[in-house]
Amino acid sequence: MSTTRRIENALLTLLTLVGAAIWFFPLYWAGVTSLRTEDRVVSADAGLLPDQFNLSSISDALFNTRMLTWYWNSVGTSLILTVIVIVSGMMCAYAISQMRFPGRRLLYGIVLASFMIPAQALVVSQFILMFQMGLINTWAGIILPQLIVPVVIIVYKQFFDSVPKEMREAVLLDGGGEYALLFRVYLPLNWGITTALAIVTFIGAWNSFFWPFLVVTTEAKMTIPVGITQVSDAFGVYYARLMSVALLGAMPVAVAYLLFQRRVTEAVMISSGVKG
Amino acid sequence: MARPNKTLRRNLIALSLVAPFTLTFLLVFAWPTFKVIQLSLTDAPLIGDGTWVGLQNYRELLDDRIFWVALKNNGYFLVLTIVPTTVLALLIALAVNRLRGWMQPFILAIFFLPYILPVSVVTLVWQWMLDFQFGVLQPMIEAIFGKRTAVFRDPTWVMPVIALVTIWWTNGFNVLLFLAGLRNIPTELYEAAALDGATPRQRFWRVTWPLLWPVTALVLTLQLILQLKLFDQVYLLSQGGPFNTSQVLLLLVYNEAFQQNNGGYASAIAMVLFVIILVVSVMQFQLLRIGRHR
């Protein structure tokens, strides 16, 4: 490699690192702020470097707000939602992919069409429906309208379509039924895609804001993304505490992402169709 | 020919498999879609009955200045986000793709991390950074523009800054899509191009760019649909202000339905958004299908 090429390469890498540093700065700054005392946060001579290690704001945020309740609501609703979406989506995709029954094409057409319907435009009537069912301020009210995730069915169908037909016939000859086929053959064969879809669905559910914000009005039922917006009213402009709340809110999913980075990355690629 | 009761049995099993999704779909998607159309033709409050008013709500919409402002702002936001985020994501993906060893996953993680944060975490952090009095970015704003600015209360600044925050938050997703696209390009093509003496620039425009075009189309159209649904960041950062300079359609739906208690009128606005997104989605579907068949 020539010298100019090598210098060019080094410069490009340096540029990338500077870009990444700028991109990371907001989170870095939130971290530095959350570890300072409130006085230090607003003092003019506090520089950009971390200079204090004060955990009082963090413990304040964790124990003097309803943070723990919101964690519980977020974990509960996101987990239930993910399980229902994955299992019902898998069953539906299996029938569409492997069985012949009247209305099959129509159903798949509906799935594709619901991909194009913006749920956000339905919130008024969905809210009225939840009100009539008495589900305002409940987990069920948060979960129900978010259960339609057509991409799960579309991706599962693609993967089920490519399972060799011989396996199916072998099991059917042995007297196994469709449910046995799905849960003993098709599901184990597609564990990878199942985890991928579960990860994407869970992250989406955990972060969803608009619908939980509408359907929940009492702090005791709020999820993390909605709950932490209440804290600024309660705390006023105490930025060390606000940043602690923000980072605590970000923590579970951020840590999970950093631990399973490769999986999450692949999951996002698969579910958006750029990787098979 | 299968025996009739065997066919019946198979249909029942199929029915039991598709029932959970289908029933949920009918309850929380199909029925509300029907209801929102019906509501938009009444003067109903959010909770309670209204009377049929025909197309009255839609006629009112045409004379509603705020509605047009919101529509225009939605368009402005698309201009501010779609192309910039696509170009930026492509550049970052190219930069990350050429890194080797531990650096690649590490740098990718930094660019992707904001995407998995809840929107309210993102807005809290940026509100702090842009705080008028103590914000860490204010000295920079002062140095460039001559004075500190409360950006979320300034008619000129509010939309561009919300766009900036949105790009920071969601760009990682686009980076991933481009990265997947780059990895799908066979290395033999680059080797062949290098043998033919192609310069790096030629390699990009003759090999990378054409082969990446399907992903670019996907990113552009996905962003188009996503950014039309803008609500969260605007509600949390500016509430549509100042003087409606960041008012957008979904926020208007929220205000009319949940603040002003005008369920019917809000539904009419929602229908406009519904139709816009549906049209864009159908176009996307056709576009991507054509791309795949080629």
Chai-1 contact restraints between the chains, C-beta under 6 A:
chainA,res_idxA,chainB,res_idxB,connection_type,confidence,min_distance_angstrom,max_distance_angstrom,comment,restraint_id
A,T16,B,A95,contact,1.0,0.0,6.0,A-B,restraint_1
A,A20,B,I107,contact,1.0,0.0,6.0,A-B,restraint_2
A,A20,B,I110,contact,1.0,0.0,6.0,A-B,restraint_3
A,W23,B,I110,contact,1.0,0.0,6.0,A-B,restraint_4
A,W23,B,F111,contact,1.0,0.0,6.0,A-B,restraint_5
A,F24,B,I110,contact,1.0,0.0,6.0,A-B,restraint_6
A,P26,B,V125,contact,1.0,0.0,6.0,A-B,restraint_7
A,W29,B,V136,contact,1.0,0.0,6.0,A-B,restraint_8
A,A30,B,V125,contact,1.0,0.0,6.0,A-B,restraint_9
A,V42,B,F134,contact,1.0,0.0,6.0,A-B,restraint_10
A,S88,B,P20,contact,1.0,0.0,6.0,A-B,restraint_11
A,S88,B,F21,contact,1.0,0.0,6.0,A-B,restraint_12
A,M91,B,L17,contact,1.0,0.0,6.0,A-B,restraint_13
A,C92,B,V18,contact,1.0,0.0,6.0,A-B,restraint_14
A,C92,B,F21,contact,1.0,0.0,6.0,A-B,restraint_15
A,A95,B,A14,contact,1.0,0.0,6.0,A-B,restraint_16
A,A95,B,L17,contact,1.0,0.0,6.0,A-B,restraint_17
A,A95,B,V18,contact,1.0,0.0,6.0,A-B,restraint_18
A,M99,B,A14,contact,1.0,0.0,6.0,A-B,restraint_19
A,F101,B,N11,contact,1.0,0.0,6.0,A-B,restraint_20
A,F101,B,A14,contact,1.0,0.0,6.0,A-B,restraint_21
A,S114,B,F29,contact,1.0,0.0,6.0,A-B,restraint_22
A,M116,B,L278,contact,1.0,0.0,6.0,A-B,restraint_23
A,M116,B,S281,contact,1.0,0.0,6.0,A-B,restraint_24
A,P118,B,I277,contact,1.0,0.0,6.0,A-B,restraint_25
A,Q120,B,K229,contact,1.0,0.0,6.0,A-B,restraint_26
A,Q120,B,L250,contact,1.0,0.0,6.0,A-B,restraint_27
A,A121,B,A270,contact,1.0,0.0,6.0,A-B,restraint_28
A,A121,B,L273,contact,1.0,0.0,6.0,A-B,restraint_29
A,A121,B,F274,contact,1.0,0.0,6.0,A-B,restraint_30
A,L122,B,P32,contact,1.0,0.0,6.0,A-B,restraint_31
A,L122,B,V36,contact,1.0,0.0,6.0,A-B,restraint_32
A,V124,B,V36,contact,1.0,0.0,6.0,A-B,restraint_33
A,V124,B,A257,contact,1.0,0.0,6.0,A-B,restraint_34
A,V124,B,G263,contact,1.0,0.0,6.0,A-B,restraint_35
A,V124,B,A266,contact,1.0,0.0,6.0,A-B,restraint_36
A,V124,B,S267,contact,1.0,0.0,6.0,A-B,restraint_37
A,V124,B,A270,contact,1.0,0.0,6.0,A-B,restraint_38
A,S125,B,P32,contact,1.0,0.0,6.0,A-B,restraint_39
A,S125,B,K35,contact,1.0,0.0,6.0,A-B,restraint_40
A,S125,B,V36,contact,1.0,0.0,6.0,A-B,restraint_41
A,Q126,B,P32,contact,1.0,0.0,6.0,A-B,restraint_42
A,L129,B,P32,contact,1.0,0.0,6.0,A-B,restraint_43
A,F131,B,I47,contact,1.0,0.0,6.0,A-B,restraint_44
A,L144,B,V28,contact,1.0,0.0,6.0,A-B,restraint_45
A,P145,B,V28,contact,1.0,0.0,6.0,A-B,restraint_46
A,L147,B,T24,contact,1.0,0.0,6.0,A-B,restraint_47
A,I148,B,F25,contact,1.0,0.0,6.0,A-B,restraint_48
A,I148,B,F29,contact,1.0,0.0,6.0,A-B,restraint_49
A,E178,B,I13,contact,1.0,0.0,6.0,A-B,restraint_50
A,I203,B,I116,contact,1.0,0.0,6.0,A-B,restraint_51
A,N207,B,P118,contact,1.0,0.0,6.0,A-B,restraint_52
A,F209,B,V119,contact,1.0,0.0,6.0,A-B,restraint_53
A,F209,B,D232,contact,1.0,0.0,6.0,A-B,restraint_54
A,F210,B,F231,contact,1.0,0.0,6.0,A-B,restraint_55
A,P225,B,P118,contact,1.0,0.0,6.0,A-B,restraint_56
A,P225,B,S120,contact,1.0,0.0,6.0,A-B,restraint_57
A,I228,B,S120,contact,1.0,0.0,6.0,A-B,restraint_58
A,T229,B,S120,contact,1.0,0.0,6.0,A-B,restraint_59
A,Y239,B,W128,contact,1.0,0.0,6.0,A-B,restraint_60
A,L242,B,L124,contact,1.0,0.0,6.0,A-B,restraint_61
A,A246,B,V121,contact,1.0,0.0,6.0,A-B,restraint_62
A,A246,B,L124,contact,1.0,0.0,6.0,A-B,restraint_63
A,A246,B,V125,contact,1.0,0.0,6.0,A-B,restraint_64
A,G249,B,P118,contact,1.0,0.0,6.0,A-B,restraint_65
A,G249,B,V121,contact,1.0,0.0,6.0,A-B,restraint_66
A,A250,B,L117,contact,1.0,0.0,6.0,A-B,restraint_67
A,A250,B,V121,contact,1.0,0.0,6.0,A-B,restraint_68
A,V253,B,I116,contact,1.0,0.0,6.0,A-B,restraint_69
A,Y257,B,I116,contact,1.0,0.0,6.0,A-B,restraint_70
A,Q261,B,A109,contact,1.0,0.0,6.0,A-B,restraint_71
A,V268,B,L176,contact,1.0,0.0,6.0,A-B,restraint_72
A,M269,B,L176,contact,1.0,0.0,6.0,A-B,restraint_73
A,M269,B,A180,contact,1.0,0.0,6.0,A-B,restraint_74
A,V274,B,L177,contact,1.0,0.0,6.0,A-B,restraint_75
A,V274,B,A180,contact,1.0,0.0,6.0,A-B,restraint_76
A,V274,B,V215,contact,1.0,0.0,6.0,A-B,restraint_77
A,K275,B,A180,contact,1.0,0.0,6.0,A-B,restraint_78
